[in-house]
Amino acid sequence: MMHVEWPWLLAALPLPLLVYWLFPAAIASDQAALKVPFLDDFAFAETEKVSAVHQKWQRYAAMCAWCLLVLAATRPQWLGDPIEQAVSGRDLMLAVDLSGSMEAQDFFINKEPVDRLTAAKWVAGDFIERRVGDRIGLILFGTQAYLQTPLTFDRKTVSTLLNEAALGLAGDNTAIGDAIGLAVKRLKNQPADSRVLVLMTDGANTAGEIAPLKAAELAAQNHLKIYTIGIGADEMIVRSFFGNRKVNPSADLDENALVKIAETTGGRYFRARNTDELNNIYMLLDKLEPVEKDKQFFRPRSELFYLPLAMALSLAGLIGAARLRWS
């Protein structure tokens, strides 16, 4: 459909008439003349008649050129069909543990042993890429928790900053409560039914200013749903001078606290012992029910002002050429 961006400029259409009425042309004074009835007078009269015709069409052409110029100034556009934009309405914060224990190599990617943080990056990167329509934020925590990326639709930047995170960057301890508190602070001004925190850790709370359960209660009061992920294998073969022995690399994981945090906020606790389980958890998180928001539409626009502008300039050129010829 056609659309005019600045229709108020149509008020300029009668401007030439106002100028004509307010500033009329000077009337030529009559002068005495001697008329001689020769045949040449008939040729002169015919020339005057032709000149009057040319002046008349030039006047009409000028009027059309002015109308076209005003039409171009109103910025006419062609609006395409409405296109619905993908906006699910979720504000999702991802909190990743960078404590020293995340360097344990009890995960495998393509049959190669990797540390827990590398596995988390590998799986979470795909999870972030699939969050079309959601705003994603990133919190990194160790001894301290800090906001690496505020809520944004720019999933590529979030993935890049997550991949640049390094072990021990925020300290070697684990401040789970502070990470939750920071998420509450960053999400409290967002719609109450769209706040989600995915918290991934491999240990227990050993640092920070606020206890995890206290932070979970604060999150529940602010309608923040928390999904907790306990990461780490249940058993691992360790080679030593005395031979191979089985150990539990996740002995420090406080699953009871993570379960209570999730239950307090209406979320769920997941256990990731390997990359397959971790990927399945993120696939399950993909199925979170999106919050219904007002649909947003985008209508492509094509500018059309150049068409009347080109026609007006063409008419102006014709008028100028005609005056040069008959002058």
N, C-alpha and C positions, 0 to 999 in steps of 0.2 A: 504494500500500500504506500501511497505518497504521504510524505510528512514534511511540514515546513517548520524549521527550527526557530526562526525569528519572524513570526507573522506580523508583529507590530510595525515592521518596516514598510508594510503595505500602505501605511498612512502617508508615505512620501509620494504616492502616485499623483495627487492633485497639486504638487508643489509647482510645476511649470505654469498651471493655470493661475495660481496665486500670484506668481511673479508677473504674469501677463496682465492681471487685473490691477495690481498695486503699482506697477511701473510700466504704463502704456508707452508705446513707441511715439516718438515726436511726429507731429503732423507736418508734412512738407508744405511750405508756403506757396500760394498760387502766384504765378508769374505771368506777365502778359506774353502772349505768343501770337504769331501771325500764321494763320492756317492758309496754305496754298493748295488748292485742289489738283495736285499732280498725281499721276499714277504711282509714283514712288511712295506716297502716303499709305497706299493699300498694302504694300510689302512691309512697311514699318508696323502697321497695325497687326499684320499676321504674326510678326516676330513677337510683339507684345503678348499676343494670345498664347503662343507656344510657351513663352516664358512664364506666364501665369499658371499654365498647366503643370510645368515642371516644379514651380514653387509649391503648388498644391500637394503633389505626391511626395515632395521632400518633407513637407510639414507632417503628412501622415506617417511617413517612414521614421521621422524623428520621434513622433509620439510612440510608435511601436518600439523603437529602440529604448526609449526611456522606461516603458513598461517592462520590457525584458530585463533591463538593468536592475530595476527595483526587484523583480522576481528573483534574479540571481543573488541579490543582497539578502533576501530572506532565507537563503541556504536551503533550497529544496533537497529532499533525500528520499531514497527508496528503502523502505523497511522490509526485510525478509521475514520469513515465518519465525515465530518464537522458538528458541532452542532451550530446552530445560537443562540447567546446570546440575552436575552431580554434587550435592551438598548433603551429607548425612546428618550433620549437626553434632558430631562427637568432638569433644575437646579431650584428647588423650595425651597423658603425660607418661613417658617411659623413664623409669629410674633404674640405673645400672650400677652394680657394685664394682668398684675398682680397688678393693682392698687387696693386700698381699696374698691372701689365700686363693684369689682367682687365678693365680699362676699355675695351680696344680694341673698337670697334663693327664687328665682322666677322660678326655673326650677325643673322638676321632672324626676327621673329615677326609673322605676318600681314602680310608684305611690308614691315614697318617695321624699320629697323636698330636693333639693341640691343647693349649691351655683353655681354661673355662671362658676367659674373656674373648678369645678368638672365636670360640664356638658360638658365644652369645652374639658377637658382631655378625657372624656369618648368617645366623638364623634371623636375628632381629632386622637385618638389612632388608631381607625379602618381606618381612612383616610390615616395615615402614613403607616400602614401595607399593604395597597393596592397599594402603590407607587412603585411597582416592576419596576426596570429599571431606576427610577429617583434618582437623588441625592437630599437629603433633608437636610436643615439647620434649626436651631431653634434660634429665637431671643425672648428674654423676656424683657418686658419694663414696667416701672412704671414712677417714677420721672426721672429715667435714663434708657437707653436702652443698653443692652449688649448681646453679642453673646454667647449663651449657647452651641450650636453645630455647627461647620462649615459644609459645604457641604460634605455629605458622603452617600455611599450606605448602610451603616449600619443602617437600619430602627429600629432595636431593641434598639440600644443605644439612638436614638432620642426619641423613645417612653418612655424609662426609665427616661431620663432626663426631659421630659415634665411632667411625673407623679410626679417627685420629686420637681417640682416648687411649691412654697408656696406664698400665698397672702402677699403682702407688701415686698416681697424679694427685689424688685427693687425700693421701695418707694411707697407712697400712691397716688401720683399724676399720670398724664398720659402724656407721651411725645411721641405722635404719630409721629411728625415730625422727632424726633431723631431716632425712629425705622425705618422709611423709609430711612433716610440718611444712617444708618448703613447697611441696606440691599443693597443699591446702592453701597456702598463701597465694600461689600463682593462679589457682583455679577458682578462688572464692567469688570473683566478680563475673564468672561465666554462668550461663544458664544452669540452674540447679540439677536438671535431669540429664545433663550431658557430660558430667565430670567423671573421668575414668583415670585411674593410675595403675600401671603395670609395673610392679616392683620385682626385680630379680636380684637375688643374693645367694651366697653359698655359706653363710655363717650366722652368727648370733650378734646381737647388738652389744658392742664393746666400747662405744664412744658416743659423743653427742650430748646435747643439753636436755633432750626430752626422751622419755621412755617410749618404746614402740606402741605399747597398748594405750598409753595416754594420747599419743599422736593419732592412733586409730579412732579413739573416741571423738577427738576433735574433728577428724575427717568425717565421721558419721554425722556429726552435728552440722557439717557444711555440705552434706549430701555428696560426698566424694566416695565413689565405689572403688575398692582396691582389689586387684587381682595379684596375688603373690606367687612367685615362682622360686622354689628351692632347687638350686642347681648343684650338681655333683654326683659322681658315681657312688654306689653302695660298697663296692669292693674294687681293689686295685692290687695288682701284683707288683711287689717291690723287690728288686734284686739287691742282694747285699753279699758281704764276704761269707756269710753263713748259709747262703742259698736264697731261694725265693720264698717270700711269705706274703700272705694276704693281709691287707689293711683296709680300713674304712676311711677313705679320704673325706667323707662328709660327716665325721663324728662331731664336728663343731656346729653343724647346721641345726638351728633351733626351729624345728618344724612346728612345735606346739605354738610358739609365738606367731609364726606366719599364718597358721590356721586361724588363730584367734583374731589376728588383724583382718583377715579376709572376711570372717564371719561377722565381725563387729560392723563392717561397712557394707555388708550385703554382697560381697564379692566371693571369689573362690580361691582355694590354694591348689597349686599344681606342683608336681614333683618331676624334675627333668634329670634323668640319670645318664642320658646320652643325647646325641644330636637329633636322633629320630623322635624321641619323646619331646625334646624341646621344640622341634618343628611342629609336631602334632598339637602342642599347647598353643602355639601361635596361630595355627590353622583354626583351632577352636575359638580363639579370641576374635578371629575374623568374623565369626558368626554372631557376635554381640549385636543385639537388636539396636538399630540406629534410632536416634530420637527424631520424632516427626517434627519437621520445621516447615514454615511457609516455603513453598516452592519458589525457586529463583529462576528467572528466564532471561535469556539474552537474545536480542534481535539484531542481526547483522545489518549494518547501514551502508548504503552506497551514495556518495555525494553526487548530485546532479546539477549543481550551480553552474558548472562550466558550459552546459548546453545553452541556457538563455544568455549567458555572458558572451559566448561566441557569436550567437545570432545578433545581439545588440552591437557588437563591434563590427560585424559584417555590414549591417545597415548603416552604421556611422561611416564606414569606408565608402559605401555606395553614394551616400549623400555628399561626402567630401569630393569624390571623383566627379559627380554631376555638377557641382558648383564650379569646379575648375574648368570643366568643359564649356559651360554656358556663361562663364564670366567674361 
